[in-house]
Amino acid sequence: MTTAPAEPAPAGSVTALLTGGELTVRGRIAEASNAVLHCTVVHQGRTAACVYKPVAGEQPLWDFPDGTLAQREVAAYEVCAALGWELIPPTVLREGPYGPGMVQLWIDQADEEPGERAEPGGAPEAGENASGPVPVGHLLALADAERPAPEGWRAIGLAEVPGGGTALLVHADDARLRRLAVLDAVINNSDRKGGHLLTSADGRLHGIDHGVTFHTEDKLRTLLWGWAGEPLPKEAVTALGRLATALGEDAPLTTRLAALLTPAEVAALRDRVAALLASGTHPVPGGEWPAIPWPPV
């Protein structure tokens, strides 16, 4: 969907704009599995584009309680902010034209083609090797399955390609993605696809679609396995320590999360943070749950 650029709002007032502004629905994003509405929000002379996901438009899931996806999106934003990372666009829970739901600032993507950073190369055919990574989505590519991941890329796993061939699915070796990989481990994200990665014109990476998160069981399913088992960067350890403090029993973040998640889910969140700090490493696939979402985009 093509949209007009949102009018900029002062950083400290984005949440107030999303929470208190008048929502007007402009259209629906048809390819989404749940109801996702493109809106404008107006408050005290400021206007911004945003996404509105009403609870009433959520499809039931077998492993998550009905009507909780919007709250989980807001909880993901709160936890990301507590880490000190601006990876998730400002997100609030509020009433809208179709009842309560999640409202998130719209991100206008940079004018670049998916895979623009990839090396040249044709798509691998059956029985052939690609001459270089071939873009399959934003920050993702297919590479020669018979060789290690090319420089600047991290291997995810093997993927079938049209014609019966096999290619190596890779993601960019990017510090922004690495932060997102840590965040996904913290919130137990069970659906990190390439289509959930947006890059704005200023080069900032944004992750969206965090409705299936914070389960008490290990359900981490992501494309960002390229650092699995490696030591966490120092900045990630510092951020995790900051989050552990923010999750104290009577801390403001804990109070906010208590309105969005169950006590068991908040306890599991604390446990995941403690486990990451104790191991000092990126998690590895557990083996009891599909580790990679498919299709990847």
Residue pairs with C-beta under 8 A, 6 or more apart in sequence:
1 27
1 29
1 38
3 26
3 38
3 49
3 106
3 108
4 49
5 49
5 108
6 47
6 48
6 49
6 50
6 105
6 106
6 108
7 46
7 47
7 48
9 17
9 46
9 48
13 46
14 48
14 90
14 105
15 90
15 92
16 43
17 41
17 43
17 46
17 48
18 41
18 48
18 50
18 90
18 91
18 92
18 94
18 103
18 104
18 105
19 92
19 94
19 103
20 43
21 41
21 42
21 43
21 46
21 48
22 41
22 42
22 43
23 39
23 40
23 41
23 50
23 52
23 96
23 97
23 103
24 39
24 40
24 41
24 42
25 37
25 38
25 39
25 52
25 97
26 37
26 38
26 39
26 40
27 37
27 38
28 35
28 36
28 37
28 38
29 36
29 37
29 38
29 51
33 59
34 53
34 57
34 58
34 59
34 69
34 211
35 53
35 54
35 56
35 57
35 58
35 98
36 51
36 52
36 53
36 57
37 51
37 52
37 53
37 54
37 98
38 49
38 50
38 51
38 52
38 106
39 49
39 50
39 51
39 52
39 96
39 103
40 47
40 48
40 49
40 50
41 47
41 48
41 49
41 50
41 103
48 105
48 106
49 105
49 106
49 108
50 103
50 104
50 105
50 106
51 102
51 103
51 104
51 105
51 106
51 208
52 96
52 97
52 98
52 101
52 102
52 103
53 69
53 70
53 73
53 101
53 102
53 103
53 104
53 211
54 70
54 96
54 98
54 99
54 100
54 101
55 67
55 69
55 70
55 99
55 100
55 101
56 98
56 99
56 101
57 98
57 101
58 66
58 67
58 69
58 70
58 211
60 66
61 212
63 215
63 219
64 72
64 212
64 215
69 102
69 211
69 212
70 93
70 100
70 101
70 102
70 211
71 93
71 102
71 259
71 260
71 261
72 210
72 211
72 212
72 213
72 214
72 260
72 261
73 91
73 102
73 104
73 209
73 210
73 211
73 213
74 91
74 92
74 93
74 102
74 260
75 187
75 213
75 214
75 257
75 260
75 261
76 88
76 91
76 183
76 187
76 189
76 210
76 213
76 214
77 88
77 89
77 90
77 91
77 104
77 210
78 253
78 256
78 257
78 260
79 183
79 186
79 187
79 243
79 253
79 257
79 269
80 86
80 87
80 88
80 183
80 187
81 88
82 242
82 243
82 246
82 247
82 253
83 182
83 183
83 186
83 239
83 240
83 242
83 243
84 239
84 242
85 179
85 183
85 239
86 204
87 176
87 179
87 180
87 183
87 205
87 206
87 207
88 183
88 206
88 207
88 208
88 210
89 104
89 105
89 106
89 107
89 206
89 208
90 104
90 105
91 102
91 103
91 104
91 105
92 102
92 103
92 104
93 100
93 101
93 102
93 103
93 260
94 100
94 101
94 103
96 103
102 211
104 208
107 198
107 200
107 206
107 208
108 200
108 201
109 198
109 199
109 200
109 201
110 199
110 200
110 201
110 203
111 201
112 199
113 135
114 135
114 136
114 137
114 138
115 133
115 134
115 135
115 136
115 137
115 138
115 139
115 140
115 141
116 135
117 139
117 152
117 172
118 132
118 133
118 134
118 135
118 141
119 132
119 133
119 150
120 131
120 132
121 130
121 131
121 132
121 133
121 134
122 130
122 131
122 134
123 130
123 134
123 142
123 161
123 162
124 130
124 134
124 142
124 144
124 145
124 161
124 165
124 167
125 161
125 162
125 163
125 165
126 161
126 162
126 163
126 164
126 165
127 163
127 165
128 165
129 144
129 145
129 146
129 147
130 142
130 143
130 144
130 167
131 144
132 143
132 150
133 141
133 142
133 143
133 150
133 153
133 170
134 141
134 142
134 143
134 167
135 141
136 142
136 169
136 194
136 296
136 297
137 193
137 194
137 195
137 296
137 297
138 194
138 195
138 197
138 198
138 199
138 297
139 171
139 172
139 174
139 177
139 194
139 197
139 199
140 169
140 170
140 171
140 172
140 194
140 223
140 296
140 297
141 153
141 169
141 170
141 171
142 159
142 161
142 167
142 168
142 169
142 170
143 149
143 150
143 153
143 167
143 168
143 169
143 170
144 167
144 168
145 158
145 166
145 167
145 168
147 168
148 155
149 155
149 168
149 170
149 226
150 170
152 172
152 173
153 170
153 171
153 172
153 173
153 226
154 170
154 171
154 172
154 173
154 225
154 226
154 227
155 168
155 169
155 170
155 226
156 168
156 169
156 170
156 171
156 223
156 225
156 226
156 292
156 296
157 168
157 169
157 225
157 291
157 292
158 166
158 167
158 168
158 169
159 166
159 167
159 168
159 169
159 296
160 166
161 167
169 223
169 292
169 296
170 226
171 177
171 194
171 223
171 224
171 226
173 226
174 205
175 233
176 204
176 205
177 197
177 205
177 224
177 226
178 224
178 227
178 233
178 236
179 235
179 236
180 192
180 197
180 205
180 207
180 224
181 222
181 224
181 225
181 226
181 227
181 282
182 232
182 236
182 239
182 240
182 276
182 282
183 189
183 207
184 192
184 207
184 220
184 222
184 224
185 220
185 272
185 276
185 282
185 283
186 240
186 243
186 269
186 272
186 273
186 276
187 210
187 213
187 214
187 269
188 213
188 214
188 215
188 218
188 219
188 220
188 268
188 269
188 272
189 210
189 212
189 213
189 220
189 221
189 222
190 212
190 213
190 215
190 219
190 220
190 221
190 289
191 209
191 212
191 221
191 293
192 207
192 221
192 222
192 223
192 224
192 293
193 209
193 223
193 293
193 295
193 296
193 297
194 223
194 296
194 297
195 297
196 207
196 208
196 209
197 205
197 206
197 207
198 205
198 206
198 207
198 208
199 205
199 206
200 206
212 219
214 261
214 265
214 268
214 269
215 265
215 268
216 264
216 265
216 268
217 289
218 286
218 288
218 289
219 289
220 283
220 285
220 286
220 289
220 291
221 289
221 290
221 291
221 292
221 293
222 291
222 292
222 293
223 292
223 293
223 296
225 284
225 285
225 291
225 292
227 282
228 282
228 283
228 284
228 285
229 281
229 282
229 284
230 281
230 282
231 280
231 281
231 282
232 240
232 276
232 280
232 281
232 282
237 277
237 280
240 273
240 276
240 277
241 277
243 273
244 270
244 273
244 274
244 277
245 251
246 252
246 253
246 254
247 253
247 254
247 257
247 266
247 269
247 270
247 273
248 254
254 266
257 266
257 269
258 266
261 269
276 283
285 291
